Amino acid sequence: MATKARPWPYLAAEARDRSAEEAMRGIRALEPLLGKERVTEVEAIRRVGVALNALQTICRLLEGVGAQTRP
């Protein structure tokens, strides 16, 4: 019989929610690059930069609540 999951502490819940928001920001930035829309090279580089920034933010948020990552 599985035990009931414990709620995350307040700070971890905030990191979880902000991480999800950042993941969506990265997804929205990259989606046009996969579609049929024409995107300039400059716009594509900007969108990749936004996605990279979102991923870095996700890592920092999760590390801040104890996630172990490799350097």
Secondary structure, DSSP 8 states (H G I E B T S, - for coil): ---------HHHHHHHHHHHHHHHHHHHHHHHHHSSS---HHHHHHHHHHHHHHHHHHHHHHHHTT-----
